[in-house]
């Protein structure tokens, strides 16, 4: 949350600095808030994000303004084109797990053809990875080797075997769901409980 606040404070100060060059706000409270925010932003650096920051005694006592002159902005000139400020303080906290999951889904979708849903992609990846983790020798190889060394071991053979076994197992399960009323109703009940 502090990281989000820091970004919003930075966005406010940059927007104010930009807009103050174009027109006089005529609002001393806003000017004071800008100077306070600029001083506060200096305290909200990365190395301070995990420390408590006590602002109870903070008070803006003075600030200095200096006239830097007027400039004529000619409309239509490419050199003086001004892009509008679209939003300030609209940042959102990024959940790193969701970002990683989104990147993983995108990578899977880039590999496979067809209409795969996010659930298809994650379920298949999770199934194959989970089955591979059941193979004790792979866990040993992974713990005692670098990624490069691990890739030289039996992973490729185990990977293909796992994919083919999964195909056989899913085919057998799908056949039972299709051909056996007891299995179909029991499996449907389990799935219904998960999705409702």
Phi and psi restraints in degrees (value plus and minus 20) as a CYANA .aco file:
   2 UNK   PHI     -84.0   -44.0
   2 UNK   PSI     -56.2   -16.2
   3 UNK   PHI     -83.0   -43.0
   3 UNK   PSI     -61.7   -21.7
   4 UNK   PHI     -83.3   -43.3
   4 UNK   PSI     -64.0   -24.0
   5 UNK   PHI     -80.8   -40.8
   5 UNK   PSI     -62.3   -22.3
   6 UNK   PHI     -80.3   -40.3
   6 UNK   PSI     -62.5   -22.5
   7 UNK   PHI     -85.0   -45.0
   7 UNK   PSI     -59.5   -19.5
   8 UNK   PHI     -86.9   -46.9
   8 UNK   PSI     -59.3   -19.3
   9 UNK   PHI     -83.0   -43.0
   9 UNK   PSI     -63.9   -23.9
  10 UNK   PHI     -82.7   -42.7
  10 UNK   PSI     -61.4   -21.4
  11 UNK   PHI     -83.1   -43.1
  11 UNK   PSI     -62.3   -22.3
  12 UNK   PHI     -82.3   -42.3
  12 UNK   PSI     -66.9   -26.9
  13 UNK   PHI     -86.1   -46.1
  13 UNK   PSI     -59.4   -19.4
  14 UNK   PHI     -86.8   -46.8
  14 UNK   PSI     -61.4   -21.4
  15 UNK   PHI     -84.6   -44.6
  15 UNK   PSI     -62.5   -22.5
  16 UNK   PHI     -84.4   -44.4
  16 UNK   PSI     -64.7   -24.7
  17 UNK   PHI     -78.6   -38.6
  17 UNK   PSI     -62.2   -22.2
  18 UNK   PHI     -86.0   -46.0
  18 UNK   PSI     -69.9   -29.9
  19 UNK   PHI     -89.0   -49.0
  19 UNK   PSI     -52.3   -12.3
  20 UNK   PHI     -86.5   -46.5
  20 UNK   PSI     -41.5    -1.5
  21 UNK   PHI     -94.7   -54.7
  21 UNK   PSI     -41.1    -1.1
  22 UNK   PHI    -115.1   -75.1
  22 UNK   PSI     -62.7   -22.7
  23 UNK   PHI    -167.9  -127.9
  23 UNK   PSI     138.6   178.6
  24 UNK   PHI    -105.5   -65.5
  24 UNK   PSI      99.1   139.1
  25 UNK   PHI     -87.4   -47.4
  25 UNK   PSI     -51.3   -11.3
  26 UNK   PHI      46.9    86.9
  26 UNK   PSI       2.2    42.2
  27 UNK   PHI    -146.1  -106.1
  27 UNK   PSI      83.1   123.1
  28 UNK   PHI     -88.8   -48.8
  28 UNK   PSI     -50.7   -10.7
  29 UNK   PHI     -83.5   -43.5
  29 UNK   PSI     -61.8   -21.8
  30 UNK   PHI     -86.7   -46.7
  30 UNK   PSI     -59.3   -19.3
  31 UNK   PHI     -83.2   -43.2
  31 UNK   PSI     -61.8   -21.8
  32 UNK   PHI     -84.6   -44.6
  32 UNK   PSI     -61.5   -21.5
  33 UNK   PHI     -82.7   -42.7
  33 UNK   PSI     -58.4   -18.4
  34 UNK   PHI     -82.0   -42.0
  34 UNK   PSI     -68.5   -28.5
  35 UNK   PHI     -85.5   -45.5
  35 UNK   PSI     -58.4   -18.4
  36 UNK   PHI     -84.2   -44.2
  36 UNK   PSI     -63.9   -23.9
  37 UNK   PHI     -84.5   -44.5
  37 UNK   PSI     -57.3   -17.3
  38 UNK   PHI     -85.9   -45.9
  38 UNK   PSI     -61.0   -21.0
  39 UNK   PHI     -88.5   -48.5
  39 UNK   PSI     -57.9   -17.9
  40 UNK   PHI     -85.6   -45.6
  40 UNK   PSI     -59.0   -19.0
  41 UNK   PHI     -78.7   -38.7
  41 UNK   PSI     -52.7   -12.7
  42 UNK   PHI     -85.7   -45.7
  42 UNK   PSI     -49.5    -9.5
  43 UNK   PHI     -99.7   -59.7
  43 UNK   PSI     -41.2    -1.2
  44 UNK   PHI    -114.6   -74.6
  44 UNK   PSI      22.4    62.4
  45 UNK   PHI     -98.4   -58.4
  45 UNK   PSI     144.3   184.3
  46 UNK   PHI     -73.6   -33.6
  46 UNK   PSI     -62.0   -22.0
  47 UNK   PHI     -88.5   -48.5
  47 UNK   PSI     -36.7     3.3
  48 UNK   PHI    -119.5   -79.5
  48 UNK   PSI     -22.7    17.3
  49 UNK   PHI     -86.1   -46.1
  49 UNK   PSI     -42.3    -2.3
  50 UNK   PHI    -120.7   -80.7
  50 UNK   PSI     -10.7    29.3
  51 UNK   PHI    -132.7   -92.7
  51 UNK   PSI     130.0   170.0
  52 UNK   PHI     -92.0   -52.0
  52 UNK   PSI     115.6   155.6
  53 UNK   PHI    -135.5   -95.5
  53 UNK   PSI      96.5   136.5
  54 UNK   PHI    -110.2   -70.2
  54 UNK   PSI      92.6   132.6
  55 UNK   PHI    -127.8   -87.8
  55 UNK   PSI     -10.3    29.7
  56 UNK   PHI     -83.0   -43.0
  56 UNK   PSI     -51.2   -11.2
  57 UNK   PHI    -118.8   -78.8
  57 UNK   PSI     -15.6    24.4
  58 UNK   PHI     -92.2   -52.2
  58 UNK   PSI     113.7   153.7
  59 UNK   PHI    -171.3  -131.3
  59 UNK   PSI     112.6   152.6
  60 UNK   PHI    -101.1   -61.1
  60 UNK   PSI      97.1   137.1
  61 UNK   PHI    -119.8   -79.8
  61 UNK   PSI     -52.7   -12.7
  62 UNK   PHI    -185.8  -145.8
  62 UNK   PSI     142.7   182.7
  63 UNK   PHI    -174.3  -134.3
  63 UNK   PSI     143.2   183.2
  64 UNK   PHI    -141.7  -101.7
  64 UNK   PSI     114.6   154.6
  65 UNK   PHI    -130.1   -90.1
  65 UNK   PSI     122.4   162.4
  66 UNK   PHI    -150.8  -110.8
  66 UNK   PSI     114.4   154.4
  67 UNK   PHI     -98.6   -58.6
  67 UNK   PSI      98.2   138.2
  68 UNK   PHI    -122.3   -82.3
  68 UNK   PSI      -3.1    36.9
  69 UNK   PHI      66.9   106.9
  69 UNK   PSI     153.1   193.1
  70 UNK   PHI    -128.7   -88.7
  70 UNK   PSI     128.4   168.4
  71 UNK   PHI    -148.8  -108.8
  71 UNK   PSI     127.9   167.9
  72 UNK   PHI    -114.4   -74.4
  72 UNK   PSI      94.5   134.5
  73 UNK   PHI    -113.3   -73.3
  73 UNK   PSI      94.6   134.6
  74 UNK   PHI    -107.5   -67.5
  74 UNK   PSI     106.8   146.8
  75 UNK   PHI     -84.0   -44.0
  75 UNK   PSI     119.6   159.6
  76 UNK   PHI      68.2   108.2
  76 UNK   PSI     -31.0     9.0
  77 UNK   PHI     -96.0   -56.0
  77 UNK   PSI     109.6   149.6
  78 UNK   PHI     -83.5   -43.5
  78 UNK   PSI     -52.5   -12.5
  79 UNK   PHI     -88.9   -48.9
  79 UNK   PSI     -47.1    -7.1
  80 UNK   PHI    -131.9   -91.9
  80 UNK   PSI      -4.6    35.4
  81 UNK   PHI     -81.4   -41.4
  81 UNK   PSI     112.8   152.8
  82 UNK   PHI    -133.7   -93.7
  82 UNK   PSI     102.8   142.8
  83 UNK   PHI    -107.5   -67.5
  83 UNK   PSI     120.8   160.8
  84 UNK   PHI     -91.4   -51.4
  84 UNK   PSI     134.0   174.0
  85 UNK   PHI     -99.8   -59.8
  85 UNK   PSI     104.1   144.1
  86 UNK   PHI    -107.9   -67.9
  86 UNK   PSI     -64.0   -24.0
  87 UNK   PHI    -181.3  -141.3
  87 UNK   PSI     127.5   167.5
  88 UNK   PHI    -148.8  -108.8
  88 UNK   PSI     113.7   153.7
  89 UNK   PHI      57.9    97.9
  89 UNK   PSI       1.4    41.4
  90 UNK   PHI    -119.9   -79.9
  90 UNK   PSI      -4.2    35.8
  91 UNK   PHI     -87.2   -47.2
  91 UNK   PSI     132.8   172.8
  92 UNK   PHI    -144.9  -104.9
  92 UNK   PSI     126.6   166.6
  93 UNK   PHI     -89.3   -49.3
  93 UNK   PSI     108.6   148.6
  94 UNK   PHI    -113.7   -73.7
  94 UNK   PSI     102.8   142.8
  95 UNK   PHI    -100.4   -60.4
  95 UNK   PSI      94.5   134.5
  96 UNK   PHI     -80.7   -40.7
  96 UNK   PSI     -53.8   -13.8
  97 UNK   PHI     -86.0   -46.0
  97 UNK   PSI     -61.0   -21.0
  98 UNK   PHI     -88.0   -48.0
  98 UNK   PSI     -56.3   -16.3
  99 UNK   PHI     -84.0   -44.0
  99 UNK   PSI     -65.8   -25.8
 100 UNK   PHI     -82.9   -42.9
 100 UNK   PSI     -62.0   -22.0
 101 UNK   PHI     -83.7   -43.7
 101 UNK   PSI     -62.5   -22.5
 102 UNK   PHI     -82.3   -42.3
 102 UNK   PSI     -61.8   -21.8
 103 UNK   PHI     -86.1   -46.1
 103 UNK   PSI     -57.6   -17.6
 104 UNK   PHI     -85.1   -45.1
 104 UNK   PSI     -65.4   -25.4
 105 UNK   PHI     -81.7   -41.7
 105 UNK   PSI     -62.4   -22.4
 106 UNK   PHI     -82.2   -42.2
 106 UNK   PSI     -61.7   -21.7
 107 UNK   PHI     -83.6   -43.6
 107 UNK   PSI     -61.2   -21.2
 108 UNK   PHI     -85.4   -45.4
 108 UNK   PSI     -65.2   -25.2
 109 UNK   PHI     -82.5   -42.5
 109 UNK   PSI     -50.8   -10.8
 110 UNK   PHI     -91.8   -51.8
 110 UNK   PSI     -44.7    -4.7
 111 UNK   PHI    -103.1   -63.1
 111 UNK   PSI     -62.9   -22.9
 112 UNK   PHI    -120.3   -80.3
 112 UNK   PSI     125.9   165.9
 113 UNK   PHI    -110.3   -70.3
 113 UNK   PSI     144.3   184.3
 114 UNK   PHI      80.2   120.2
 114 UNK   PSI     157.3   197.3
 115 UNK   PHI    -111.0   -71.0
 115 UNK   PSI      64.2   104.2
 116 UNK   PHI    -116.5   -76.5
 116 UNK   PSI     114.2   154.2
 117 UNK   PHI    -106.8   -66.8
 117 UNK   PSI     147.6   187.6
 118 UNK   PHI     -79.0   -39.0
 118 UNK   PSI     -58.8   -18.8
 119 UNK   PHI     -83.8   -43.8
 119 UNK   PSI     -60.2   -20.2
 120 UNK   PHI     -79.5   -39.5
 120 UNK   PSI     -69.3   -29.3
 121 UNK   PHI     -82.2   -42.2
 121 UNK   PSI     -68.8   -28.8
 122 UNK   PHI     -88.2   -48.2
 122 UNK   PSI     -60.7   -20.7
 123 UNK   PHI     -82.5   -42.5
 123 UNK   PSI     -63.0   -23.0
 124 UNK   PHI     -87.4   -47.4
 124 UNK   PSI     -66.4   -26.4
 125 UNK   PHI     -81.0   -41.0
 125 UNK   PSI     -64.6   -24.6
 126 UNK   PHI     -83.4   -43.4
 126 UNK   PSI     -60.8   -20.8
 127 UNK   PHI     -82.5   -42.5
 127 UNK   PSI     -71.8   -31.8
 128 UNK   PHI     -84.0   -44.0
 128 UNK   PSI     -64.6   -24.6
 129 UNK   PHI     -84.0   -44.0
 129 UNK   PSI     -62.0   -22.0
 130 UNK   PHI     -82.6   -42.6
 130 UNK   PSI     -62.1   -22.1
 131 UNK   PHI     -87.2   -47.2
 131 UNK   PSI     -56.8   -16.8
 132 UNK   PHI     -85.6   -45.6
 132 UNK   PSI     -57.0   -17.0
 133 UNK   PHI     -87.9   -47.9
 133 UNK   PSI     -39.2     0.8
 134 UNK   PHI     -92.8   -52.8
 134 UNK   PSI     -36.7     3.3
 135 UNK   PHI    -105.2   -65.2
 135 UNK   PSI      86.5   126.5
 136 UNK   PHI     -76.8   -36.8
 136 UNK   PSI     -60.1   -20.1
 137 UNK   PHI     -83.9   -43.9
 137 UNK   PSI     -50.2   -10.2
 138 UNK   PHI     -89.5   -49.5
 138 UNK   PSI     -59.5   -19.5
 139 UNK   PHI     -81.3   -41.3
 139 UNK   PSI     -61.1   -21.1
 140 UNK   PHI     -83.4   -43.4
 140 UNK   PSI     -65.9   -25.9
 141 UNK   PHI     -81.8   -41.8
 141 UNK   PSI     -60.5   -20.5
 142 UNK   PHI     -86.5   -46.5
 142 UNK   PSI     -60.0   -20.0
 143 UNK   PHI     -88.6   -48.6
 143 UNK   PSI     -51.2   -11.2
 144 UNK   PHI    -125.9   -85.9
 144 UNK   PSI     -12.0    28.0
 145 UNK   PHI    -158.9  -118.9
 145 UNK   PSI     139.7   179.7
 146 UNK   PHI     -94.3   -54.3
 146 UNK   PSI     149.9   189.9
 147 UNK   PHI     -79.7   -39.7
 147 UNK   PSI     -59.4   -19.4
 148 UNK   PHI     -84.8   -44.8
 148 UNK   PSI     -65.6   -25.6
 149 UNK   PHI     -85.9   -45.9
 149 UNK   PSI     -59.6   -19.6
 150 UNK   PHI     -80.6   -40.6
 150 UNK   PSI     -58.5   -18.5
 151 UNK   PHI     -88.6   -48.6
 151 UNK   PSI     -38.3     1.7
 152 UNK   PHI    -105.1   -65.1
 152 UNK   PSI     -30.5     9.5
 153 UNK   PHI    -100.1   -60.1
 153 UNK   PSI    -165.5  -125.5
 154 UNK   PHI    -109.7   -69.7
 154 UNK   PSI     -10.3    29.7
 155 UNK   PHI     -76.7   -36.7
 155 UNK   PSI     -68.6   -28.6
 156 UNK   PHI     -77.6   -37.6
 156 UNK   PSI     -65.3   -25.3
 157 UNK   PHI     -84.7   -44.7
 157 UNK   PSI     -64.8   -24.8
 158 UNK   PHI     -82.7   -42.7
 158 UNK   PSI     -57.7   -17.7
 159 UNK   PHI     -82.3   -42.3
 159 UNK   PSI     -69.8   -29.8
 160 UNK   PHI     -82.3   -42.3
 160 UNK   PSI     -63.1   -23.1
 161 UNK   PHI     -80.1   -40.1
 161 UNK   PSI     -62.3   -22.3
 162 UNK   PHI     -85.5   -45.5
 162 UNK   PSI     -62.7   -22.7
 163 UNK   PHI     -81.2   -41.2
 163 UNK   PSI     -65.7   -25.7
 164 UNK   PHI     -88.0   -48.0
 164 UNK   PSI     -60.5   -20.5
 165 UNK   PHI     -82.6   -42.6
 165 UNK   PSI     -60.5   -20.5
 166 UNK   PHI     -81.7   -41.7
 166 UNK   PSI     -61.1   -21.1
 167 UNK   PHI     -80.3   -40.3
 167 UNK   PSI     -66.8   -26.8
 168 UNK   PHI     -81.6   -41.6
 168 UNK   PSI     -65.5   -25.5
 169 UNK   PHI     -85.9   -45.9
 169 UNK   PSI     -64.8   -24.8
 170 UNK   PHI     -84.7   -44.7
 170 UNK   PSI     -58.6   -18.6
 171 UNK   PHI     -82.7   -42.7
 171 UNK   PSI     -64.3   -24.3
 172 UNK   PHI     -85.0   -45.0
 172 UNK   PSI     -61.4   -21.4
 173 UNK   PHI     -87.8   -47.8
 173 UNK   PSI     -62.3   -22.3
 174 UNK   PHI     -82.7   -42.7
 174 UNK   PSI     -59.1   -19.1
 175 UNK   PHI     -83.2   -43.2
 175 UNK   PSI     -59.6   -19.6
 176 UNK   PHI     -87.3   -47.3
 176 UNK   PSI     -59.2   -19.2
 177 UNK   PHI     -83.9   -43.9
 177 UNK   PSI     -59.9   -19.9
 178 UNK   PHI     -91.8   -51.8
 178 UNK   PSI     -58.4   -18.4
 179 UNK   PHI    -121.6   -81.6
 179 UNK   PSI     -22.8    17.2
 180 UNK   PHI    -151.9  -111.9
 180 UNK   PSI      94.7   134.7
 181 UNK   PHI     -80.1   -40.1
 181 UNK   PSI     -60.2   -20.2
 182 UNK   PHI     -83.3   -43.3
 182 UNK   PSI     -66.3   -26.3
 183 UNK   PHI     -84.2   -44.2
 183 UNK   PSI     -64.8   -24.8
 184 UNK   PHI     -79.7   -39.7
 184 UNK   PSI     -68.4   -28.4
 185 UNK   PHI     -89.4   -49.4
 185 UNK   PSI     -58.5   -18.5
 186 UNK   PHI     -86.3   -46.3
 186 UNK   PSI     -63.2   -23.2
 187 UNK   PHI     -88.2   -48.2
 187 UNK   PSI     -59.5   -19.5
 188 UNK   PHI     -81.3   -41.3
 188 UNK   PSI     -59.0   -19.0
 189 UNK   PHI     -84.0   -44.0
 189 UNK   PSI     -64.3   -24.3
 190 UNK   PHI     -81.9   -41.9
 190 UNK   PSI     -63.5   -23.5
 191 UNK   PHI     -87.1   -47.1
 191 UNK   PSI     -61.7   -21.7
 192 UNK   PHI     -78.6   -38.6
 192 UNK   PSI     -62.2   -22.2
 193 UNK   PHI     -83.0   -43.0
 193 UNK   PSI     -54.9   -14.9
 194 UNK   PHI     -93.1   -53.1
 194 UNK   PSI     -56.4   -16.4
 195 UNK   PHI    -115.1   -75.1
 195 UNK   PSI     -27.2    12.8
